[in-house]
Amino acid sequence: MKHPEKRKPHRNRRGLFLGAVLGAVAGYFAGRALGNPAMGIVLGMLAGSALLSRVNPGPWNRP
């Protein structure tokens, strides 16, 4: 009988990068509309990375 192991959440570097890029672009336009594109880029990168780091994580048990 297998012992259940504690699973730690899987992080995905591709999703993290994609979220940073897409968030930066979206944040730039949102920040430009509000008057501060630099702050929009930074906040967009953080939000996008946090959301897309879980995209397509793959299987838990890789060979």
N, C-alpha and C positions, 0 to 999 in steps of 0.2 A: 504494500500500500504506500502510495506516494505521500510525502509530507507536503502540505500546501505551503508554498513559499510566499513571502511578502512580495507583491509586485510593486515595483516603483513605476511611476508613470513614464511612458516612453516619450522622449523628446525627438523631434525631427528637425534636422538642420536645414533641409530644403524648404520646409514650411516656414521656418524661422526667417530665412533669407527672403523668401517670396513675400512674406508678411511685412518685412521691413521695407522692401522696395515699393510694394503696392501702397502701404500705409504712408510712406514718404510722399508719393505722388498725390494721393488723395489729400493728405495733410497740407501739402503745398497749396493746392487750390482752395481748400477750406480756409487755411490761414490767410491766403491772399484776399479772400472775400471779407475776412474779419479785420484785415489790416496788418497782420504779422505773420508772413509766410515762414520765417525761420522757426517760430514756436510751433506752428502747425506741422512742419516737417518732423520735428522731434517727437511731438505727441502722437502723430500718425505712425511713426516708426514703432514706437512702444506699443501702441494699441494693435497695430497690424501683426507685429511679431507675437504678441500674447495670444491673439486669436488664431493665427495660422500655424503656430508651432505644433498643434495637434492634428493638422491635416495629413491624411495618408500615413499614419504611423507604422503600418506594416504589421506582420505577425509578432506575437509576444515571443514565441520560441523560434529563433533563427538557428539554422544548422551551423 
